[in-house]
Each structure stands twice: as structure tokens, then as C-alpha cells.
Amino acid sequence: MNTNLKRNVCNIIIMCLLTGASVIHAAPKEDDEQKNPLGCRNQGYQFDLKALRLLPEAAGERNSLYFVFNKLNEPVHLYHMRKEDSPYSMFLNHGVRPRQWAVLSTSEKQLKYICTVGSTKVSYGKIVDCAESIQVCEYVNVKFGLNNRGNYWLVNSNTKNGAVREVVRYGIIPR
């Protein structure tokens, strides 16, 4: 009987240790998704008065690849802010689903975005601080093919690994 008691206590202790280890081991998975993809650096951008300013030439090549992560549990919309005298007629607006990555390819000298979340009062949504709602990183040394240079959102919303796979599948090599 004493042996059975010892065995039961040992089993309970082992179960507690295993349960605690699995909880500790499972927690970092969510954080891993938010970490920058390998080789993607925190440069070539700045947050300025709730807005995001992309500065591709500041970190190297003018053709750049930006990965954008939505840190919120609701969709974030990025609205391209252009100057009045801009020669372009197209906006590079985009929406990123919650806790997902999007990828922007650009060859502009500078881009500026404002971030919003859904609102029933305003059609474009409620303005939020980009620094608090998104995370950005830039691949500085990127190999673009001649057919895939330019300004466009390459990945709409995907997991980190899914976004990297889509970029490579498109023929762009981030280094």
C-alpha cells in the first residue's frame, strides 16, 4: 500500500512537470510568428506622428522589400499618403488581416502611410498609431528579376513562412 502511494505521488509529479513543460513550450509559438523573418532588418523606415514613413534608399538599394506585420487582433488598413503634386494616379493602399504578414515591393524614394482600424462612424476607419499597430522590417539586399520590379503589394496577408514562400515563388530572392 505504501508502494502504491509513492507510485501515485510520482505519477502526479511527473504529470505536473509534463503539463508545465508543455505550457511553457507552447507559449513562444505566437511570439515566433511576430519575429522578423530571417535577414529582414529593422531599418529603412521610421514612425512619424502616428504615420509610417518608408525610406528604401536610406538602407541601401532603392528597390526594397518590406514585410509588415499586423500586431492587432483586428484588420489594419494602410492608406498611402501622397503629395498633391504626385505624378502617380494610383494609391498603394492595403489591408492586413489580424496577426498576419504582408509584403510591399517598392522602388520609390519615399512612401508614407497612415494606419486605420474599422469604424462604423468613418468610412476609412479610425486612425491608430502605426508604431503600436504594425511591425515593419526591410530586406536590404534583394535580387529582383527584370519583370518584377516596381511598386505593388506582393503578399496580401499570410503567415511569416507563407509570406516568405510567396516572395520566393514570385521570383524575388531576399538575402
Stockholm file with secondary structure:
# STOCKHOLM 1.0

chainA/1-175         MNTNLKRNVCNIIIMCLLTGASVIHAAPKEDDEQKNPLGCRNQGYQFDLKALRLLPEAAGERNSLYFVFNKLNEPVHLYHMRKEDSPYSMFLNHGVRPRQWAVLSTSEKQLKYICTVGSTKVSYGKIVDCAESIQVCEYVNVKFGLNNRGNYWLVNSNTKNGAVREVVRYGIIPR
#=GR chainA/1-175 SS CHHHHHHHHHHHHHHHHHHHHHHHHHTHHHHHHHSCCTTCBSCSEEEETTEEEECGGGGSCSSEEEEEEECSSSCEEEEEECCTTCSCCCCCCEEECTTCEEEEEECCSCEEEEEEECCSSCTTCEEECHHHHEEEEEESSEECCGGGCSSEEEEEEECHHHHHHHHHHHTCEEC
#=GC SS_cons         CHHHHHHHHHHHHHHHHHHHHHHHHHTHHHHHHHSCCTTCBSCSEEEETTEEEECGGGGSCSSEEEEEEECSSSCEEEEEECCTTCSCCCCCCEEECTTCEEEEEECCSCEEEEEEECCSSCTTCEEECHHHHEEEEEESSEECCGGGCSSEEEEEEECHHHHHHHHHHHTCEEC
//
